[in-house]
Amino acid sequence: MARTVRKTPLLLRAALAALLTIALALALAPGAAVRAGEAAAGRGAVPPYERAAFCDWRARDRDGWTTRQRILFERSIGPRVIWWSRHGPRVIRGSWRDAWSGRIWRDVDPRGRLEIDHVVPLSFAWRHGAHAWPAARREAFCHDPDNLIVVARHWNRAKGDTGADRLLPLRPDLACAYLERFLAVSLRYGLALSPAERTDLELNRRAACEKATTPRAPQS
């Protein structure tokens, strides 16, 4: 249920990269543009990736929710059953749409079946400037609901930390949504995407979104 992304010819990529860089610079808020420049400047020497430098996935907010449990609660598309303990709430029943395959999991216990995945992987963010962020910014990125999706456990394990620059959902509508979110999060946090990376992501986003909205020809 996954496909590798296509790469653009060198000359076309260079031309589109220049145009896209201008467009992205205009779209970015001044603060974000500055952050992107700072990230690019500091991308020369990247230390080894440290997952623990982002966040503790077991941490609970003031209401006792972990990020995983809150996302499961908020993203359920059906009735939810919550179990409360002295540690905090846990979703033990609900229905979810797998953002990677599109499968609907109806009235299930999410444990062992569904996981919460980062759209922009933490390791990708690390390589693109997050290694130089303050700890509070990395923690916010790690827990940001805009960068989190519900996926089946087997898809999450198969995908690993592969980013949208290398692997996408097979269905065009899911690939479109995935790429739009990947780009939005990357821009908002000022990740230092290279012109070639931005071009490939944008071209694949456009292709997926156009394919998703193109009516299928009737079968004879």
C-alpha positions in Angstrom: 0.0 0.0 0.0 3.0 2.3 -0.5 4.8 3.7 -3.4 8.1 5.3 -4.0 8.1 8.9 -5.2 9.3 10.0 -8.6 12.4 12.2 -9.2 12.4 15.1 -11.6 14.9 15.7 -14.4 17.9 17.8 -13.3 17.3 20.9 -15.5 13.5 20.9 -14.8 14.2 20.5 -11.1 16.6 23.4 -11.0 14.1 25.7 -12.8 11.2 24.7 -10.6 13.3 24.9 -7.5 14.0 28.6 -8.2 10.4 29.4 -8.7 9.3 27.3 -5.7 11.9 29.0 -3.5 10.5 32.4 -4.3 6.9 31.2 -3.7 7.8 29.6 -0.4 9.7 32.7 0.7 6.6 34.9 0.0 4.3 32.4 1.8 6.4 32.2 4.9 5.8 34.5 7.8 8.9 36.7 8.5 9.8 34.8 11.7 9.5 31.5 9.9 11.7 32.7 7.0 14.3 33.7 9.5 14.2 30.4 11.2 14.5 28.6 7.9 17.6 30.6 7.1 19.1 29.9 10.5 18.4 26.2 10.1 20.0 26.1 6.7 23.1 27.9 7.9 23.5 25.4 10.8 23.0 22.3 8.7 26.6 21.8 7.9 27.5 19.4 10.7 24.6 17.4 12.1 25.3 15.3 15.3 24.0 11.8 15.5 20.2 11.6 15.9 18.9 11.4 19.4 15.3 10.4 19.8 15.3 11.3 23.5 16.2 14.9 22.6 12.6 15.4 21.5 10.1 14.3 24.1 9.0 11.6 26.5 6.1 9.9 24.7 4.8 8.7 28.1 4.5 12.3 29.5 1.0 13.4 30.5 -0.6 16.8 30.3 -2.4 18.6 33.1 -5.6 16.5 32.5 -3.6 13.2 32.7 -3.6 12.5 28.9 -0.6 11.3 27.0 -0.3 12.6 23.5 -1.1 9.1 22.1 -4.3 8.8 24.1 -5.5 12.3 23.3 -5.0 11.8 19.6 -6.8 8.5 19.7 -9.7 10.2 21.6 -9.9 13.2 19.2 -9.5 11.3 15.9 -12.0 8.5 16.6 -14.8 8.6 14.0 -17.2 6.7 16.2 -18.2 6.2 19.8 -15.3 5.9 22.2 -14.9 4.0 25.5 -12.5 5.6 28.0 -11.0 3.7 30.9 -9.8 5.9 33.8 -7.1 4.9 36.2 -5.1 6.7 38.8 -2.5 7.4 36.0 -5.0 9.0 33.6 -7.4 8.2 30.8 -6.9 5.5 28.2 -9.0 4.9 25.1 -10.0 1.2 25.1 -12.5 1.3 22.2 -13.2 3.4 19.2 -13.1 3.6 15.4 -10.3 5.1 13.3 -9.3 5.6 9.7 -5.8 4.6 9.0 -4.2 7.6 7.4 -1.7 5.5 5.5 -3.9 2.8 3.9 -7.4 4.3 4.3 -8.7 1.2 6.1 -11.4 1.8 8.7 -10.9 0.1 12.0 -14.4 -0.1 13.6 -15.1 -0.6 17.2 -11.7 -2.0 18.2 -9.3 -1.8 21.0 -6.4 0.2 19.5 -3.7 -1.5 21.6 -1.5 -3.6 19.4 -3.4 -2.5 16.3 -3.0 1.3 15.9 -0.1 3.6 16.5 0.4 7.4 16.4 3.0 8.3 13.8 4.8 11.6 13.0 4.1 12.9 9.5 7.5 14.6 9.4 9.7 11.9 11.2 11.7 13.1 14.1 14.9 11.9 12.5 14.1 13.8 9.3 13.5 17.0 11.4 16.7 16.4 13.2 18.7 16.2 10.0 17.0 19.4 8.7 17.7 21.7 11.6 16.0 20.4 14.7 19.3 19.3 16.2 20.0 23.0 16.8 16.6 23.9 18.2 16.0 24.7 21.9 14.7 21.7 23.8 11.2 23.3 24.2 10.9 23.7 20.5 11.8 20.0 19.8 9.3 18.9 22.5 6.5 21.0 20.9 7.3 19.5 17.5 7.2 16.0 18.9 3.7 16.5 20.5 2.2 18.8 17.8 -1.1 17.2 16.7 -0.7 18.7 13.2 2.3 16.4 12.8 0.6 13.3 14.1 -1.6 10.7 12.4 -3.3 7.4 13.3 -1.8 4.4 11.4 -2.0 0.7 11.6 0.9 -0.8 13.6 2.2 -2.9 10.7 2.3 0.0 8.3 4.1 2.2 10.9 6.7 -0.5 11.5 7.2 -1.1 7.8 7.5 2.6 7.0 9.9 3.3 9.9 11.3 6.8 9.8 11.0 7.2 6.0 9.8 10.6 5.0 7.5 11.8 2.3 10.6 12.5 0.2 11.0 8.7 -0.3 7.7 6.9 0.4 4.0 7.8 0.1 0.6 6.1 0.5 -0.5 4.4 -2.6 -3.9 6.0 -2.8 -3.7 9.5 -4.4 -6.1 11.1 -2.0 -4.1 9.9 1.0 -0.8 10.8 -0.6 -2.2 14.3 -1.3 -3.2 14.8 2.3 0.1 13.4 3.5 2.2 15.6 1.4 0.2 18.7 2.1 0.6 18.1 5.9 4.3 17.2 5.5 5.0 20.5 3.6 2.9 22.6 6.0 4.6 21.3 9.1 8.1 21.6 7.5 7.4 25.2 6.6 5.9 26.2 9.9 8.9 24.9 11.8 11.3 26.3 9.3 13.0 23.0 8.4 15.9 23.5 6.1 14.6 21.7 3.0 17.0 21.9 0.1 15.6 23.5 -3.1 15.6 20.0 -4.7 13.7 18.5 -1.8 11.1 21.3 -1.9 10.7 20.8 -5.6 10.2 17.0 -5.4 7.8 17.3 -2.5 5.7 20.0 -4.2 5.6 18.3 -7.6 4.6 15.0 -6.0 2.0 16.8 -4.0 0.5 18.5 -7.0 0.5 15.2 -9.0 -1.2 13.3 -6.2 -3.8 16.0 -5.5 -4.6 16.3 -9.2 -5.0 12.5 -9.6 -7.1 12.4 -6.5 -9.6 14.9 -8.0 -9.6 13.4 -11.5 -12.8 11.5 -12.1 -12.3 7.9 -13.0 -13.3 6.8 -16.5 -16.4 4.5 -16.4 -15.7 0.9 -16.8 -17.3 -0.9 -19.8 
